[in-house]
């Protein structure tokens, strides 16, 4: 049996021993059954709204727990009975619905054991200090808050240890991140909820008890709905980004380029459209391999991105070809930037690993720049074709060239 499963069984056995040491139940049995029934109904409903975090082989719930108030009402032994009934009810529900995890049984033992043990500590803490807190304003609420804090600290410690045993905790950074995710507001929510529940139970205010449970459910349902909405929106954004991203370079792809062309088309924006291409790229693949060729493409794409501004748009438009939309610049500024880029490519070879050795690969690139206003008389598609033709001219002139056109005037830089 794995270490974390042994730990789960140990917690369960320890909770049985601790719970029995507080036997028998010191409350009216009829009232106990009424409270158990109400708690079970709402806890079962609420369990479907809990936010769960899966960690490898374990799955842990972070919803509001009502165990603190139940422990104060019925004592550790009464809580043990409640936890066994409640946790195994959920266990069998998941088994029937076929939604149970692989370790559902030992996870159930963990929940029974951990909730019973650290709420027993909370029970003792509350009972011992209650006479002193009665003498200060809002002492009841303050004591509930500190009790909830003590319980949370124990819960975190047990959970971290269980994650460590199951191999799902690998560094102190993960521990720190886990602790940072715990909110002081969550403690306040648990303390306030359990404080009111305990008060209503002790005063036999069943109507108010049910209203509080119902209100808690409505608020939680709303929270989960919002979380699901945010999650769906984030997933949509992620898939949208995936659809418009070239994964080799991290730059925008041809689909995004076509989209941007449609948005700029006919706006009258003064734009420098650049089509760039790595010279004799097939020779790099033939002399080395495609992995080395990919490194050259990534190097060139990274250089284009690093030397342009956030306002500029850089796309991998296909293979070893890249397209740039230079924005917010004059003609001379565009020429100066591209000539600097062309020279920089030649001066900075790519360092790659080939046949087990570090190898330096020099390469060059050619550029075609078409600069003009994107009016209705000059569609983006036509302007792009002009820039592509200028790149072809640069290749025909011997490569490692920049051919530019400003309106009707063409110039060559080499």
PALO-773889 format. One line per 3 residues: number of its first residue (from 1); their letters; for each residue x, y, z of N, C-alpha, C. Coordinates in steps of 0.1 Angstrom, whole numbers, always signed. Atoms other than C-alpha are relative to their C-alpha. Layout:
<pts>
NUM = a = X/Y/Z/X/Y/Z/X/Y/Z | ... $
</pts>
This chain:
<pts>
1 = xxx = +9/-12/+0/+0/+0/+0/+9/+12/+0 | -8/-12/+1/+13/+35/-9/-1/+8/+13 | -2/-7/-13/+25/+58/+19/-13/+9/+3 $
4 = xxx = +11/-9/-3/-4/+83/+15/-12/-7/+3 | +12/+8/-4/-30/+56/+17/+1/-5/+14 | -2/+4/-14/-14/+43/+49/-3/+11/+9 $
7 = xxx = +2/-12/-8/-15/+78/+62/-15/+3/+2 | +14/-2/+0/-52/+81/+53/-7/-10/+10 | +5/+10/-9/-60/+48/+72/+4/+4/+14 $
10 = xxx = -5/-4/-14/-39/+60/+102/-9/+11/+5 | +8/-11/-5/-59/+93/+104/-14/-6/+4 | +14/+5/-3/-92/+73/+103/+0/-8/+13 $
13 = xxx = -1/+8/-12/-81/+49/+130/+2/+10/+12 | -3/-9/-10/-68/+78/+151/-13/+8/+4 | +13/-8/-2/-102/+97/+147/-10/-9/+8 $
16 = xxx = +8/+10/-7/-120/+65/+159/+4/+0/+15 | -5/+0/-14/-98/+64/+190/-4/+13/+8 | +3/-13/-6/-102/+101/+197/-15/+2/+2 $
19 = xxx = +14/-1/-1/-139/+101/+190/-6/-8/+12 | +5/+9/-10/-146/+71/+213/+4/+5/+14 | -5/-5/-13/-126/+88/+241/-9/+11/+5 $
22 = xxx = +9/-10/-5/-153/+115/+242/-15/-6/+1 | +14/+6/+0/-183/+90/+241/-4/+0/+15 | +11/+0/+10/-211/+89/+248/-4/+15/-4 $
25 = xxx = +5/-13/+4/-230/+118/+231/-7/+6/+12 | +6/-7/-12/-240/+144/+258/-11/+9/-4 | +12/-8/+4/-270/+158/+239/-12/-9/-1 $
28 = xxx = +13/+7/+1/-306/+148/+236/+1/-8/-14 | -1/+8/+12/-307/+119/+210/-9/+5/-11 | +9/-5/+9/-338/+132/+194/+4/+13/-8 $
31 = xxx = -5/-12/+6/-323/+166/+189/+12/-3/-9 | -12/+4/+8/-291/+150/+176/-4/-5/-13 | +5/+5/+12/-310/+131/+150/-6/+11/-10 $
34 = xxx = +5/-12/+8/-328/+163/+138/+11/+7/-6 | -11/-8/+5/-296/+182/+135/+8/-8/-10 | -7/+8/+9/-278/+153/+118/-7/+0/-14 $
37 = xxx = +8/+0/+13/-307/+151/+92/+1/+13/-8 | -1/-13/+7/-306/+188/+84/+14/+2/-5 | -14/-2/+5/-268/+189/+82/+3/-9/-12 $
40 = xxx = -3/+10/+11/-267/+158/+60/-6/+4/-13 | +7/-4/+12/-292/+171/+36/+7/+12/-7 | -7/-12/+6/-275/+205/+30/+14/-3/-3 $
43 = xxx = -14/+3/+3/-240/+191/+32/+1/-8/-13 | +0/+9/+12/-249/+165/+5/-2/+9/-12 | +2/-10/+11/-263/+193/-17/+12/+9/-3 $
46 = xxx = -11/-10/+1/-234/+216/-10/+12/-7/-6 | -11/+8/+5/-209/+188/-18/+2/+1/-15 | -1/-1/+15/-217/+192/-55/+5/+13/-5 $
49 = xxx = -5/-13/+4/-207/+228/-54/+14/+3/+4 | -13/-3/-5/-174/+224/-38/+10/+1/-11 | -11/-2/+10/-143/+236/-56/+11/-10/+4 $
52 = xxx = -9/+11/-2/-120/+206/-59/+13/+3/-7 | -14/-1/+6/-82/+207/-65/+5/-14/-1 | -6/+13/+2/-68/+175/-80/+15/+1/+0 $
55 = xxx = -14/+0/+0/-32/+167/-73/+5/-14/-2 | -5/+13/+3/-20/+136/-91/-10/-10/+4 | +9/+11/-4/-36/+107/-72/-10/+5/+10 $
58 = xxx = +9/-5/-10/-54/+129/-47/-9/+11/-5 | +9/-11/+3/-84/+152/-49/-6/+5/+13 | +3/-6/-13/-92/+176/-21/-10/+11/-2 $
61 = xxx = +11/-10/+1/-123/+198/-15/+4/+12/+9 | -3/-12/-7/-120/+234/-4/-13/+8/+2 | +13/-7/-2/-157/+243/+2/-1/+3/+15 $
64 = xxx = +3/-3/-14/-172/+256/+34/-4/-13/+8 | +3/+11/-9/-172/+230/+62/-9/+4/+11 | +9/-2/-12/-200/+228/+88/+4/-7/+12 $
67 = xxx = -4/+9/-11/-181/+205/+110/+4/+7/+13 | -4/-8/-12/-169/+232/+134/-12/+2/+9 | +13/-2/-8/-205/+240/+145/-5/-13/+5 $
70 = xxx = +6/+13/-4/-215/+203/+146/+9/-5/+12 | -8/+6/-10/-185/+194/+168/-3/+7/+13 | +3/-8/-12/-194/+222/+193/-13/-5/+6 $
73 = xxx = +13/+5/-4/-230/+209/+194/+1/-14/+6 | +1/+14/-3/-224/+172/+196/+13/-6/+6 | -13/+5/-6/-188/+169/+208/+7/-9/-11 $
76 = xxx = -8/+8/+10/-160/+149/+190/-6/-14/-4 | +6/+13/+3/-179/+116/+193/-12/+1/-10 | +11/-3/+9/-210/+130/+177/+4/+5/-13 $
79 = xxx = -6/-4/+13/-189/+146/+150/+5/-12/-8 | -4/+12/+6/-173/+113/+143/-11/-8/-7 | +12/+7/+5/-207/+97/+138/-5/+7/-13 $
82 = xxx = +5/-9/+11/-218/+126/+115/+9/-2/-12 | -9/+0/+11/-186/+125/+94/+0/-14/-7 | +1/+13/+6/-188/+87/+89/-12/-1/-9 $
85 = xxx = +12/+1/+8/-224/+89/+78/+1/+9/-13 | +0/-10/+11/-219/+120/+56/+10/-4/-11 | -10/+3/+9/-186/+109/+40/-3/-13/-8 $
88 = xxx = +3/+12/+8/-197/+74/+31/-13/+2/-8 | +11/-3/+9/-230/+88/+18/+5/+6/-13 | -6/-6/+13/-210/+109/-7/+8/-10/-7 $
91 = xxx = -8/+11/+7/-187/+79/-14/-9/-9/-8 | +9/+9/+8/-216/+57/-24/-8/+7/-11 | +6/-8/+11/-233/+85/-44/+10/+0/-12 $
94 = xxx = -10/-1/+11/-201/+88/-64/+3/-13/-7 | -2/+13/+5/-197/+51/-68/-12/-4/-10 | +12/+2/+8/-233/+48/-81/+1/+8/-13 $
97 = xxx = +0/-9/+11/-228/+78/-104/+13/-2/-9 | -13/+3/+7/-194/+64/-115/+9/+12/-2 | -8/-12/+0/-177/+97/-107/+11/-1/+10 $
100 = xxx = -10/+1/-11/-155/+83/-79/+14/-1/-6 | -14/+1/+4/-117/+87/-82/+5/-14/+3 | -7/+13/-3/-93/+57/-81/+2/-2/+15 $
103 = xxx = -3/+1/-14/-85/+65/-45/-12/+5/+9 | +11/-6/-6/-120/+75/-35/-2/-6/+15 | +2/+6/-13/-122/+50/-6/+10/+6/+11 $
106 = xxx = -10/-5/-9/-90/+61/+11/-1/+15/+2 | +3/-14/-2/-98/+97/+4/-11/+3/+10 | +12/+0/-10/-131/+91/+23/+5/-2/+14 $
109 = xxx = -6/+3/-13/-111/+77/+52/+8/+13/+5 | -8/-12/-3/-88/+108/+50/-9/+11/+5 | +9/-11/-4/-117/+132/+52/-7/-3/+13 $
112 = xxx = +6/+3/-13/-134/+114/+81/+11/+2/+11 | -10/-1/-10/-101/+112/+100/+5/+14/+3 | -5/-13/-1/-88/+147/+93/-10/+10/+6 $
115 = xxx = +10/-9/-5/-121/+165/+99/-3/-2/+15 | +3/+3/-14/-127/+147/+132/+11/+4/+9 | -11/-3/-9/-92/+152/+145/+2/+15/+2 $
118 = xxx = -3/-14/-2/-86/+189/+138/-13/+8/+5 | +11/-6/-6/-122/+198/+147/-1/-3/+15 | -1/+3/-14/-116/+180/+180/+9/+10/+7 $
121 = xxx = -9/-10/-6/-87/+203/+187/-7/+14/+0 | +8/-12/+0/-110/+232/+177/-10/+0/+11 | +11/+2/-11/-137/+219/+201/+7/+3/+14 $
124 = xxx = -7/-2/-13/-112/+218/+230/+4/+15/+2 | -4/-14/+0/-98/+252/+221/-12/+10/+4 | +12/-9/-2/-133/+268/+220/-5/-2/+14 $
127 = xxx = +6/+3/-13/-146/+251/+252/+9/+6/+12 | -9/-5/-11/-115/+261/+273/+0/+16/+0 | -2/-15/+1/-114/+298/+261/-14/+7/+1 $
130 = xxx = +13/-7/+1/-152/+305/+259/-3/+8/+12 | +4/-9/-12/-156/+317/+295/+8/+13/+0 | -8/-13/+0/-128/+343/+290/-5/+9/-11 $
133 = xxx = +4/-8/+11/-141/+355/+256/-15/+6/+3 | +13/-5/-3/-176/+360/+271/+0/+14/+6 | -1/-13/-7/-163/+390/+290/+4/+11/-9 $
136 = xxx = -5/-11/+9/-152/+410/+259/-11/+2/-11 | +10/-3/+11/-174/+427/+232/+3/-9/-12 | -1/+8/+12/-180/+404/+202/+9/-12/+3 $
139 = xxx = -9/+11/-4/-160/+377/+221/-4/-13/-7 | +5/+13/+6/-182/+349/+207/+5/-1/-14 | -4/+0/+14/-175/+359/+171/+15/-1/-2 $
142 = xxx = -15/+0/+0/-138/+365/+178/+5/-14/+2 | -5/+14/-4/-134/+331/+194/-3/-9/-12 | +3/+9/+12/-151/+314/+164/+10/+3/-11 $
145 = xxx = -10/-3/+10/-127/+332/+141/+13/-7/+3 | -13/+6/-4/-96/+320/+160/-1/-15/+0 | +2/+15/+1/-111/+285/+163/+1/-4/-15 $
148 = xxx = +0/+3/+14/-116/+285/+125/+15/+1/-5 | -14/-1/+4/-80/+297/+121/+9/-12/+4 | -7/+12/-5/-66/+269/+143/-4/-12/-8 $
151 = xxx = +5/+11/+8/-87/+244/+123/+7/+0/-14 | -5/-1/+13/-75/+257/+90/+15/-3/+0 | -14/+3/+0/-38/+256/+100/+3/-15/+1 $
154 = xxx = -1/+14/-1/-42/+220/+110/-3/-7/-13 | +5/+6/+13/-61/+212/+78/+11/+1/-11 | -11/-3/+10/-33/+228/+57/+12/-9/+2 $
157 = xxx = -11/+8/-3/-6/+209/+75/-2/-15/-4 | +3/+14/+4/-23/+175/+71/-1/-2/-15 | +2/+1/+14/-31/+182/+35/+14/+1/-7 $
160 = xxx = -13/-1/+5/+5/+193/+27/+8/-13/+2 | -7/+12/-3/+18/+162/+44/-5/-12/-9 | +6/+10/+9/-6/+140/+24/+5/+1/-14 $
163 = xxx = -5/-2/+13/+5/+156/-8/+14/-4/-2 | -14/+4/+0/+41/+151/+1/+1/-16/-1 | +0/+14/+0/+35/+114/+8/-4/-6/-14 $
166 = xxx = +5/+5/+13/+16/+109/-25/+9/+4/-12 | -9/-4/+10/+45/+125/-44/-5/+12/-9 | +5/-11/+8/+25/+155/-56/+5/+14/+6 $
169 = xxx = -6/-12/-6/+45/+181/-36/+15/-2/-2 | -14/+2/+5/+80/+186/-51/+10/+11/+5 | -9/-11/-4/+94/+219/-38/-6/+9/+10 $
172 = xxx = +5/-10/-9/+91/+246/-12/-8/+11/-7 | +8/-10/+8/+78/+269/-39/-14/-4/-1 | +14/+5/+0/+48/+247/-42/-7/+1/+13 $
175 = xxx = +5/-1/-13/+43/+248/-5/-4/+15/+2 | +3/-14/-2/+45/+286/-5/-12/+4/-8 | +11/-3/+8/+21/+288/-34/-13/-5/+5 $
178 = xxx = +12/+6/-7/-4/+265/-16/-5/+9/+11 | +4/-8/-12/-3/+287/+15/-6/+13/-5 | +4/-13/+5/-7/+319/-5/-15/-1/-5 $
181 = xxx = +13/+1/+5/-39/+305/-20/-11/-1/+11 | +10/+1/-11/-55/+302/+14/-3/+15/+4 | +4/-14/-2/-75/+334/+21/-5/+2/+14 $
184 = xxx = +5/-4/-13/-82/+352/+54/-16/+1/-1 | +14/-1/+2/-117/+358/+39/-7/-13/+2 | +6/+13/-1/-123/+321/+37/-2/-4/+15 $
187 = xxx = +1/+3/-15/-116/+318/+75/-11/+8/+6 | +11/-8/-5/-140/+346/+82/-13/-6/-4 | +13/+6/+5/-167/+330/+60/-3/-13/+8 $
190 = xxx = +3/+13/-8/-163/+296/+78/-4/+4/+14 | +3/-4/-14/-163/+313/+113/-14/+6/+1 | +13/-6/-1/-193/+334/+106/-12/-10/-2 $
193 = xxx = +10/+10/+3/-213/+305/+91/-2/-9/+11 | +1/+9/-11/-205/+281/+118/-4/+6/+13 | +4/-7/-12/-210/+306/+145/-15/+2/+1 $
196 = xxx = +14/-1/+1/-245/+313/+133/-8/-13/+1 | +6/+14/-1/-253/+276/+128/-1/-5/+14 | +0/+5/-14/-242/+267/+163/-10/+8/+9 $
199 = xxx = +10/-7/-8/-263/+295/+178/-14/-4/-3 | +13/+4/+3/-294/+285/+159/-3/-14/+5 | +2/+14/-5/-290/+248/+168/-2/+0/+15 $
202 = xxx = +1/+0/-14/-285/+256/+205/-13/+7/+5 | +12/-7/-3/-315/+279/+205/-13/-7/-6 | +11/+7/+6/-337/+254/+186/-7/+8/-11 $
205 = xxx = +6/-8/+10/-343/+279/+159/+2/-7/-14 | -2/+8/+12/-348/+254/+131/-3/+7/-13 | +3/-8/+12/-364/+278/+107/+12/+9/-5 $
208 = xxx = -12/-8/+3/-334/+302/+109/+12/-9/-5 | -11/+9/+4/-310/+272/+106/-2/-3/-15 | +2/+4/+14/-326/+261/+73/+1/+12/-9 $
211 = xxx = -2/-12/+8/-327/+297/+60/+14/+3/-2 | -14/-3/+1/-290/+301/+67/+6/-10/-10 | -5/+10/+9/-282/+268/+50/-4/+3/-15 $
214 = xxx = +5/-4/+13/-304/+279/+20/+7/+12/-6 | -7/-12/+5/-288/+313/+18/+15/-4/-4 | -14/+4/+2/-253/+297/+20/+0/-8/-14 $
217 = xxx = +0/+7/+13/-263/+274/-9/-2/+9/-12 | +2/-9/+11/-276/+302/-31/+12/+8/-3 | -12/-8/+2/-245/+323/-25/+11/-8/-7 $
220 = xxx = -10/+9/+5/-223/+293/-32/-3/-3/-15 | +4/+3/+13/-242/+284/-63/+3/+12/-10 | -3/-12/+8/-238/+320/-76/+15/+1/-2 $
223 = xxx = -14/-1/+1/-201/+319/-69/+5/-11/-10 | -5/+10/+9/-196/+286/-87/-4/+3/-14 | +4/-3/+14/-216/+298/-117/+9/+11/-6 $
226 = xxx = -9/-10/+5/-194/+329/-119/+14/-6/-3 | -13/+7/+3/-163/+307/-116/+0/-7/-13 | +1/+8/+13/-175/+285/-144/+0/+9/-12 $
229 = xxx = +1/-9/+11/-183/+315/-165/+14/+6/-3 | -13/-5/+2/-148/+330/-159/+9/-11/-7 | -8/+11/+5/-132/+296/-166/-3/-2/-15 $
232 = xxx = +4/+2/+14/-152/+292/-199/+6/+11/-8 | -5/-11/+7/-142/+327/-209/+16/-1/-2 | -14/+1/+1/-105/+320/-202/+3/-11/-10 $
235 = xxx = -2/+11/+10/-107/+287/-222/-3/+5/-14 | +3/-6/+13/-123/+306/-251/+12/+9/-5 | -11/-9/+4/-95/+332/-250/+13/-9/-3 $
238 = xxx = -12/+8/+2/-69/+304/-248/-1/-7/-14 | +2/+7/+13/-83/+285/-278/+1/+10/-11 | -1/-10/+10/-86/+318/-297/+15/+4/-2 $
241 = xxx = -14/-3/+1/-50/+325/-289/+8/-11/-8 | -6/+11/+6/-40/+290/-300/-3/+1/-15 | +4/+0/+14/-59/+295/-333/+8/+11/-8 $
244 = xxx = -7/-11/+6/-39/+327/-340/+15/+0/+3 | -14/+0/-4/-4/+316/-327/+8/-11/-7 | -10/+10/+5/+25/+299/-344/+8/-5/+11 $
247 = xxx = -5/+6/-12/+37/+275/-318/+15/-1/+0 | -15/+1/+1/+73/+272/-331/+7/+13/+5 | -7/-13/-3/+81/+309/-328/-7/+8/+11 $
250 = xxx = +8/-8/-9/+53/+322/-305/-5/+12/-6 | +5/-12/+7/+45/+348/-331/-14/-3/-5 | +13/+2/+7/+11/+354/-347/+2/-7/-13 $
253 = xxx = -1/+8/+12/+3/+331/-376/-7/+7/-12 | +6/-6/+12/-11/+337/-411/-15/+3/+2 | +14/-3/-3/-47/+335/-398/-1/+14/+7 $
256 = xxx = +0/-13/-7/-40/+364/-375/+4/+12/-10 | -4/-10/+9/-23/+383/-403/-11/+4/-9 | +11/-3/+9/-53/+379/-426/-11/+8/+8 $
259 = xxx = +9/-7/-8/-75/+391/-397/+4/+15/+2 | -5/-14/-2/-53/+422/-391/-1/+8/-13 | +1/-7/+13/-52/+430/-428/-15/+5/-3 $
262 = xxx = +14/-5/+1/-90/+431/-428/-4/+12/+8 | +2/-12/-9/-90/+455/-399/+6/+13/-4 | -7/-12/+5/-65/+478/-414/-4/+5/-13 $
265 = xxx = +4/-3/+14/-79/+477/-449/-9/+12/-1 | +8/-12/+3/-92/+511/-461/+0/+10/+11 | +0/-10/-11/-84/+530/-429/+8/+12/-3 $
268 = xxx = -8/-11/+3/-59/+553/-445/+13/+1/+9 | -12/+1/-8/-32/+542/-421/+13/+0/-8 | -13/+1/+7/+4/+549/-432/+8/-12/+6 $
271 = xxx = -5/+13/-4/+20/+515/-431/+12/-5/-8 | -11/+7/+6/+52/+497/-438/-2/-15/+0 | +2/+14/+1/+45/+462/-451/+13/-7/-4 $
274 = xxx = -13/+7/+3/+75/+439/-450/-2/-15/-1 | +0/+15/+1/+79/+404/-463/+15/-4/+1 | -14/+4/-2/+111/+388/-451/+2/-15/-1 $
277 = xxx = -2/+14/+3/+126/+354/-459/+15/-4/+3 | -13/+5/-3/+156/+334/-447/+6/-6/-13 | -7/+4/+13/+181/+329/-476/+5/-14/+1 $
280 = xxx = -5/+14/+2/+189/+294/-488/-3/-9/+12 | +4/+8/-12/+169/+278/-460/+1/-15/-3 | +0/+14/+3/+166/+245/-478/+14/-6/+2 $
283 = xxx = -14/+5/-1/+204/+242/-478/+3/-3/+15 | -2/+2/-14/+204/+246/-440/-6/-14/+5 | +7/+12/-3/+179/+217/-437/+8/-12/-6 $
286 = xxx = -7/+10/+7/+199/+196/-462/+13/-3/+7 | -13/+2/-5/+233/+202/-446/+0/-4/+15 | +1/+4/-14/+221/+197/-410/-13/-9/+2 $
289 = xxx = +13/+7/-1/+185/+186/-402/-11/+10/+3 | +12/-9/-2/+150/+200/-397/+0/+6/+14 | -1/-5/-13/+156/+204/-360/+9/+13/+0 $
292 = xxx = -9/-12/+1/+185/+228/-367/-7/+11/-8 | +8/-10/+7/+163/+245/-393/-10/+7/+8 | +10/-7/-9/+136/+251/-367/+7/+10/+9 $
295 = xxx = -7/-10/-9/+162/+267/-345/+4/+13/-7 | -3/-12/+8/+172/+291/-373/-13/+8/-1 | +13/-8/+1/+135/+300/-378/-3/+7/+13 $
298 = xxx = +3/-6/-13/+131/+306/-341/+9/+12/+3 | -10/-11/-2/+162/+327/-340/-4/+12/-8 | +4/-12/+9/+151/+349/-369/-13/+6/+5 $
301 = xxx = +12/-5/-6/+116/+352/-355/+2/+8/+12 | -3/-7/-13/+129/+362/-321/+7/+13/-3 | -7/-13/+4/+152/+388/-337/-9/+10/-5 $
304 = xxx = +9/-9/+5/+124/+403/-356/-9/+6/+11 | +8/-4/-11/+102/+405/-325/+7/+9/+10 | -7/-8/-10/+129/+419/-302/+4/+14/-5 $
307 = xxx = -5/-13/+6/+139/+447/-326/-12/+9/-5 | +12/-8/+3/+103/+459/-333/-7/+5/+12 | +7/-5/-11/+80/+478/-311/-13/-8/+3 $
310 = xxx = +13/+7/-4/+48/+466/-293/-11/+4/-10 | +10/-5/+9/+28/+487/-318/+1/-8/-14 | -2/+8/+13/+43/+467/-348/-6/-14/+1 $
313 = xxx = +6/+14/+1/+28/+434/-359/+10/-9/-7 | -10/+10/+6/+51/+404/-366/-7/-13/-1 | +7/+13/+3/+37/+372/-382/+10/-10/-7 $
316 = xxx = -6/+11/+8/+52/+339/-393/-10/-3/-11 | +11/+1/+10/+33/+339/-426/+2/-13/-8 | -2/+13/+7/+47/+305/-438/+14/-5/-1 $
319 = xxx = -13/+6/+1/+77/+282/-436/+11/+9/+6 | -11/-9/-5/+108/+304/-433/-3/+15/-4 | +4/-13/+4/+88/+335/-444/-7/+7/+11 $
322 = xxx = +6/-8/-11/+78/+363/-420/-5/+13/-6 | +6/-12/+5/+56/+394/-425/+0/+10/+12 | +1/-11/-11/+58/+427/-405/-9/+11/-5 $
325 = xxx = +7/-13/+3/+34/+456/-404/+6/+10/+10 | -7/-11/-8/+55/+486/-392/-9/+12/+1 | +10/-11/-2/+32/+512/-377/+6/+12/+8 $
328 = xxx = -4/-12/-7/+37/+547/-364/+14/+5/-4 | -13/-4/+4/+69/+552/-384/-1/+7/-14 | -1/-6/+13/+79/+573/-414/+8/-10/-9 $
331 = xxx = -6/+9/+9/+94/+558/-445/+15/-2/+3 | -14/+1/-3/+130/+566/-436/+3/-9/+13 | -1/+8/-13/+125/+551/-401/-1/-15/-3 $
334 = xxx = +2/+14/+3/+112/+518/-416/+13/-5/-7 | -12/+4/+7/+142/+516/-440/+12/-2/+9 | -11/+1/-10/+167/+523/-412/-2/-12/+9 $
337 = xxx = +2/+12/-8/+151/+496/-390/+3/-13/-7 | -2/+12/+7/+151/+470/-417/+14/-3/-4 | -14/+1/+3/+186/+477/-428/+8/-5/+12 $
340 = xxx = -6/+4/-13/+197/+474/-392/-2/-15/+3 | +4/+14/-2/+178/+441/-390/+8/-9/-9 | -7/+9/+10/+194/+427/-422/+15/-2/+4 $
343 = xxx = -14/+1/-4/+229/+435/-410/+2/-8/+13 | -1/+7/-13/+222/+422/-375/-2/-15/-2 | +1/+14/+3/+211/+388/-389/+13/-6/-4 $
346 = xxx = -13/+5/+6/+244/+384/-408/+10/+0/+11 | -11/-1/-10/+264/+394/-377/-2/-9/+12 | +3/+9/-11/+247/+370/-353/-4/-14/-4 $
349 = xxx = +3/+14/+3/+249/+333/-361/-8/-7/+11 | +8/+7/-10/+227/+308/-344/+9/-11/+6 | -7/+11/-7/+242/+285/-318/-9/-12/+2 $
352 = xxx = +8/+12/-1/+228/+250/-321/+8/-12/+4 | -7/+12/-3/+236/+215/-310/-2/-10/-12 | +1/+9/+12/+244/+192/-340/+11/-11/+2 $
355 = xxx = -9/+11/-2/+259/+157/-337/+7/+0/+13 | -6/+0/-14/+265/+162/-300/+10/+11/+2 | -9/-11/-2/+285/+194/-305/-7/+13/-2 $
358 = xxx = +5/-13/+2/+278/+231/-303/+5/+5/-13 | -3/-5/+13/+277/+245/-338/-5/+14/-3 | +4/-13/+3/+275/+280/-350/-4/+1/-15 $
361 = xxx = +5/-1/+14/+254/+286/-382/-3/+14/-3 | +2/-13/+5/+256/+318/-401/-11/+0/-11 | +10/+0/+10/+227/+328/-423/-3/+15/-3 $
364 = xxx = +4/-14/+4/+213/+359/-441/-15/+0/-3 | +14/-2/+3/+178/+372/-449/-2/+11/-10 | +3/-10/+10/+162/+392/-476/-13/+6/+4 $
367 = xxx = +12/-8/-4/+135/+419/-471/-6/+8/-12 | +7/-9/+10/+109/+436/-493/-9/+9/+8 | +8/-10/-8/+93/+468/-479/-9/+8/-10 $
370 = xxx = +9/-9/+7/+63/+485/-494/-6/+10/+10 | +4/-11/-9/+54/+518/-478/-11/+9/-6 | +11/-8/+6/+21/+536/-484/-12/+1/+9 $
373 = xxx = +13/-1/-8/-13/+546/-471/-9/-11/-4 | +9/+11/+2/-38/+518/-468/-14/+6/-3 | +12/-6/+3/-67/+535/-486/-9/-10/-7 $
376 = xxx = +9/+9/+7/-98/+521/-503/+5/-3/-14 | -6/+2/+13/-79/+525/-536/+12/-10/+0 | -12/+9/-2/-50/+504/-522/-3/-10/+10 $
379 = xxx = +3/+11/-10/-63/+472/-506/+12/-6/+6 | -11/+6/-7/-41/+455/-481/+6/-12/-7 | -4/+11/+7/-40/+424/-502/+10/+4/-11 $
382 = xxx = -9/-4/+11/-25/+443/-531/+13/+6/+5 | -13/-5/-6/+0/+461/-509/+9/-11/+5 | -8/+12/-5/+11/+428/-494/+6/-7/-12 $
385 = xxx = -6/+6/+12/+16/+414/-530/+12/+9/-5 | -11/-9/+5/+38/+445/-538/+12/-4/+9 | -11/+3/-9/+59/+437/-507/+6/-13/-3 $
388 = xxx = -4/+13/+4/+61/+401/-517/+9/+0/-13 | -8/-1/+13/+73/+410/-552/+13/+7/+3 | -13/-6/-3/+100/+433/-537/+9/-10/+7 $
391 = xxx = -8/+11/-5/+112/+403/-517/+6/-8/-11 | -5/+8/+11/+114/+383/-549/+11/+7/-7 | -11/-8/+7/+135/+411/-565/+13/-1/+8 $
394 = xxx = -12/+1/-8/+158/+410/-535/+7/-13/-1 | -6/+13/+2/+163/+373/-540/+7/-1/-14 | -6/+0/+13/+169/+378/-577/+13/+8/-1 $
397 = xxx = -12/-8/+0/+195/+404/-570/+12/-6/+8 | -11/+7/-7/+216/+380/-550/-2/-3/+14 | +3/+2/-14/+199/+377/-516/+8/+9/+9 $
400 = xxx = -6/-9/-10/+209/+394/-484/-2/+15/-4 | +3/-13/+5/+192/+425/-498/-13/+5/+7 | +12/-7/-4/+166/+450/-488/-5/+8/-12 $
403 = xxx = +6/-7/+12/+144/+462/-517/-12/+8/+6 | +11/-8/-6/+120/+491/-508/-7/+8/-11 | +8/-8/+10/+93/+510/-526/-9/+9/+8 $
406 = xxx = +7/-10/-6/+78/+542/-514/-9/+6/-11 | +8/-4/+11/+48/+548/-537/+5/-6/-13 | -4/+6/+13/+63/+544/-572/+16/-2/+0 $
409 = xxx = -14/+0/+0/+100/+548/-562/+6/-13/+7 | -6/+12/-6/+121/+516/-556/+15/+2/+2 | -14/+0/-3/+155/+513/-540/+5/-13/+5 $
412 = xxx = -6/+12/-4/+179/+485/-532/+11/+3/+10 | -11/-1/-11/+201/+482/-500/+6/-14/+1 | -7/+12/-1/+228/+456/-499/+13/+2/+8 $
</pts>
